[in-house]
Amino acid sequence: MRYAFVLSVLLWGSQLGSGTAWAQQPQQPLLTYTGLVVNGGMQPLSGVSVLLSGTSTAVTTNSEGRFLLQAPAGQHTFIFDYPGHLEVRLLVSQPDSTLVVKLHSTQPRVRPRGKAPRPGQGS
């Protein structure tokens, strides 16, 4: 009797374990996205935050303005954030080539003293 009880508990446990394994979804392979972040003058920006929207996945650009981010296949929104610059959101679907992202400064342009715009040329 005791043997039958132990055997039934073991069989029940093995079915429970196989049900758990069956419920797990296979992981999608990660794709590698690479890019370069520059300022308005096309100079590389170091330390830019690159965030994969809707996740906690984030990286920062290196001293050459480059980044490498891994994400599952599919469409993603990358968010580029850097102090003193406008945030950029970029929709990316395939890592076909290196992304080049230009961030624009939030600071107004300063004109050299004595250089006023000519009439009719705007600001």
TORKOL-4160 file (C-alpha; in steps of 0.2 Angstrom, whole numbers, padded with zeros to 4 digits, m for minus):
123
<pt num="1" X="0000" Y="0000" Z="0000"/>
<pt num="2" X="0014" Y="0012" Z="0005"/>
<pt num="3" X="0023" Y="0008" Z="m0011"/>
<pt num="4" X="0008" Y="0012" Z="m0022"/>
<pt num="5" X="0006" Y="0029" Z="m0013"/>
<pt num="6" X="0024" Y="0034" Z="m0016"/>
<pt num="7" X="0023" Y="0028" Z="m0034"/>
<pt num="8" X="0008" Y="0038" Z="m0037"/>
<pt num="9" X="0016" Y="0054" Z="m0029"/>
<pt num="10" X="0031" Y="0052" Z="m0040"/>
<pt num="11" X="0021" Y="0050" Z="m0056"/>
<pt num="12" X="0010" Y="0065" Z="m0052"/>
<pt num="13" X="0026" Y="0075" Z="m0049"/>
<pt num="14" X="0034" Y="0070" Z="m0065"/>
<pt num="15" X="0018" Y="0075" Z="m0074"/>
<pt num="16" X="0018" Y="0092" Z="m0065"/>
<pt num="17" X="0036" Y="0095" Z="m0070"/>
<pt num="18" X="0033" Y="0090" Z="m0089"/>
<pt num="19" X="0018" Y="0102" Z="m0089"/>
<pt num="20" X="0029" Y="0116" Z="m0083"/>
<pt num="21" X="0042" Y="0113" Z="m0096"/>
<pt num="22" X="0028" Y="0112" Z="m0109"/>
<pt num="23" X="0021" Y="0129" Z="m0104"/>
<pt num="24" X="0038" Y="0138" Z="m0106"/>
<pt num="25" X="0040" Y="0147" Z="m0122"/>
<pt num="26" X="0056" Y="0146" Z="m0132"/>
<pt num="27" X="0067" Y="0161" Z="m0132"/>
<pt num="28" X="0069" Y="0171" Z="m0148"/>
<pt num="29" X="0086" Y="0173" Z="m0154"/>
<pt num="30" X="0094" Y="0190" Z="m0150"/>
<pt num="31" X="0099" Y="0201" Z="m0165"/>
<pt num="32" X="0113" Y="0214" Z="m0163"/>
<pt num="33" X="0109" Y="0232" Z="m0167"/>
<pt num="34" X="0124" Y="0244" Z="m0169"/>
<pt num="35" X="0125" Y="0263" Z="m0172"/>
<pt num="36" X="0134" Y="0279" Z="m0171"/>
<pt num="37" X="0127" Y="0295" Z="m0162"/>
<pt num="38" X="0133" Y="0312" Z="m0167"/>
<pt num="39" X="0128" Y="0330" Z="m0163"/>
<pt num="40" X="0123" Y="0343" Z="m0176"/>
<pt num="41" X="0141" Y="0346" Z="m0181"/>
<pt num="42" X="0142" Y="0327" Z="m0185"/>
<pt num="43" X="0154" Y="0325" Z="m0170"/>
<pt num="44" X="0152" Y="0308" Z="m0160"/>
<pt num="45" X="0143" Y="0310" Z="m0143"/>
<pt num="46" X="0150" Y="0299" Z="m0129"/>
<pt num="47" X="0138" Y="0294" Z="m0115"/>
<pt num="48" X="0122" Y="0295" Z="m0124"/>
<pt num="49" X="0108" Y="0283" Z="m0116"/>
<pt num="50" X="0101" Y="0271" Z="m0129"/>
<pt num="51" X="0085" Y="0263" Z="m0122"/>
<pt num="52" X="0075" Y="0249" Z="m0129"/>
<pt num="53" X="0057" Y="0256" Z="m0126"/>
<pt num="54" X="0046" Y="0245" Z="m0115"/>
<pt num="55" X="0060" Y="0236" Z="m0108"/>
<pt num="56" X="0074" Y="0239" Z="m0095"/>
<pt num="57" X="0087" Y="0236" Z="m0109"/>
<pt num="58" X="0099" Y="0251" Z="m0111"/>
<pt num="59" X="0117" Y="0254" Z="m0116"/>
<pt num="60" X="0127" Y="0270" Z="m0117"/>
<pt num="61" X="0138" Y="0276" Z="m0132"/>
<pt num="62" X="0157" Y="0274" Z="m0130"/>
<pt num="63" X="0170" Y="0287" Z="m0132"/>
<pt num="64" X="0168" Y="0286" Z="m0151"/>
<pt num="65" X="0149" Y="0288" Z="m0150"/>
<pt num="66" X="0146" Y="0270" Z="m0155"/>
<pt num="67" X="0134" Y="0258" Z="m0147"/>
<pt num="68" X="0129" Y="0239" Z="m0148"/>
<pt num="69" X="0112" Y="0233" Z="m0142"/>
<pt num="70" X="0104" Y="0216" Z="m0143"/>
<pt num="71" X="0086" Y="0213" Z="m0144"/>
<pt num="72" X="0074" Y="0200" Z="m0151"/>
<pt num="73" X="0068" Y="0200" Z="m0169"/>
<pt num="74" X="0054" Y="0212" Z="m0173"/>
<pt num="75" X="0050" Y="0231" Z="m0173"/>
<pt num="76" X="0057" Y="0241" Z="m0159"/>
<pt num="77" X="0058" Y="0259" Z="m0153"/>
<pt num="78" X="0075" Y="0265" Z="m0148"/>
<pt num="79" X="0076" Y="0280" Z="m0137"/>
<pt num="80" X="0091" Y="0291" Z="m0138"/>
<pt num="81" X="0094" Y="0303" Z="m0123"/>
<pt num="82" X="0108" Y="0315" Z="m0119"/>
<pt num="83" X="0108" Y="0331" Z="m0108"/>
<pt num="84" X="0106" Y="0347" Z="m0117"/>
<pt num="85" X="0099" Y="0338" Z="m0133"/>
<pt num="86" X="0082" Y="0334" Z="m0139"/>
<pt num="87" X="0077" Y="0316" Z="m0136"/>
<pt num="88" X="0075" Y="0305" Z="m0152"/>
<pt num="89" X="0064" Y="0290" Z="m0154"/>
<pt num="90" X="0068" Y="0279" Z="m0169"/>
<pt num="91" X="0058" Y="0264" Z="m0175"/>
<pt num="92" X="0069" Y="0250" Z="m0180"/>
<pt num="93" X="0064" Y="0233" Z="m0187"/>
<pt num="94" X="0080" Y="0225" Z="m0194"/>
<pt num="95" X="0098" Y="0227" Z="m0190"/>
<pt num="96" X="0103" Y="0228" Z="m0208"/>
<pt num="97" X="0116" Y="0242" Z="m0206"/>
<pt num="98" X="0124" Y="0253" Z="m0193"/>
<pt num="99" X="0112" Y="0266" Z="m0188"/>
<pt num="100" X="0118" Y="0284" Z="m0188"/>
<pt num="101" X="0108" Y="0296" Z="m0176"/>
<pt num="102" X="0110" Y="0314" Z="m0175"/>
<pt num="103" X="0105" Y="0323" Z="m0159"/>
<pt num="104" X="0101" Y="0342" Z="m0159"/>
<pt num="105" X="0106" Y="0353" Z="m0145"/>
<pt num="106" X="0092" Y="0362" Z="m0135"/>
<pt num="107" X="0103" Y="0377" Z="m0133"/>
<pt num="108" X="0100" Y="0392" Z="m0145"/>
<pt num="109" X="0114" Y="0396" Z="m0157"/>
<pt num="110" X="0125" Y="0410" Z="m0152"/>
<pt num="111" X="0130" Y="0422" Z="m0166"/>
<pt num="112" X="0147" Y="0430" Z="m0165"/>
<pt num="113" X="0146" Y="0448" Z="m0159"/>
<pt num="114" X="0143" Y="0461" Z="m0172"/>
<pt num="115" X="0136" Y="0448" Z="m0184"/>
<pt num="116" X="0118" Y="0454" Z="m0186"/>
<pt num="117" X="0107" Y="0445" Z="m0199"/>
<pt num="118" X="0105" Y="0454" Z="m0216"/>
<pt num="119" X="0087" Y="0461" Z="m0219"/>
<pt num="120" X="0077" Y="0448" Z="m0228"/>
<pt num="121" X="0088" Y="0433" Z="m0222"/>
<pt num="122" X="0078" Y="0428" Z="m0207"/>
<pt num="123" X="0086" Y="0423" Z="m0190"/>
